[in-house]
Amino acid sequence: MAINGIETVIFGASEPAKAAQFFKDFGLTVQRSEGDKTDFRLAEGSHVKIRAAGDPALPPAFLPGDGPREVIWGVDDEASLREVETELRRDREVVRDSEGTLRCVDPNGIRIGFRIFKRQPLEPVATVENTLTSRDRWNTPRRWYDRAEPKLIQHVVFAVPDVDAALDFYVGRLKFRISDMSRGRGVFLRAQGRNEHHNLFFLKNQLSFNHMALGVDSIDELMAGANHMQRQGWKAGVGFGRHRISSIVFFYMKSPAGGEVEYAADGDYLDDDWKPSLWNPAYGNQHWIGEAKEGGSKPAPDVEPLPTPVPRFGALLPT
Ligand SMILES: [Fe+2]
């Protein structure tokens, strides 16, 4: 049952033309555009789709306002898809459409789907860093980026009222891995068939969409994208930073399709040898950041191994 990442995120937007322009400026490639419908395709073969909020073909809204209407996960083959279907049908309604996509609702009300996803290999990009003592790039300038061109959907983040129900479902039944836990804040999950630090992050709160992260090659590409977006007049989130959990360098933009969209670069890759940790949220979230809003600029180190077996999220609240 190798879930191999996010195949499609489809958004319902009250201003679909503006939302489509946002993702064009963000660096995504239009695959199909017709009226209020715009489909973007990333190099890995995944999709971001924009639809008018009132489009009757959209799945019904599970959140107030603009935001995702459905997150479709990829699986590697038909056998995996059948395995997912069998598992889901144990306790919930599952619809299989004419193209073979499974659709259901997760325990917190998020509409999700599953379909076969033949991920495309990415073109290798050699980035050679020079430091003061590692002089590896001689007589050759840096690769130059004018714009960003995100190549994959790295993760989505939702606030959910019941984090433990999400863990029972995604970890207990769909074989996601717990990467790390932020005490009282939320849990980072990695799909079994992927190696980024996380493909899902569930924050503890009322149901809402927080953000979607799109992967770029390097900090250089991230900077080029962030600068271009701001020159086009789009509003940034908290500025440049690097999360201590996951090591991801980030730049968030406020999205007219709901929530924020993140450029993400230089994150950690994990496999099943990884040992999850339990983090103080302020220490884990923001190592350095343009506009720190919590914990001051340098929270005290506070991280410990996550016990095995992993306790319930709700049993690890701050003391
Ligand atoms: Fe993120």
Residues whose N, C-alpha, C, O or C-beta is under 5 A from the ligand:
A	BS01	LIG	A213 E262
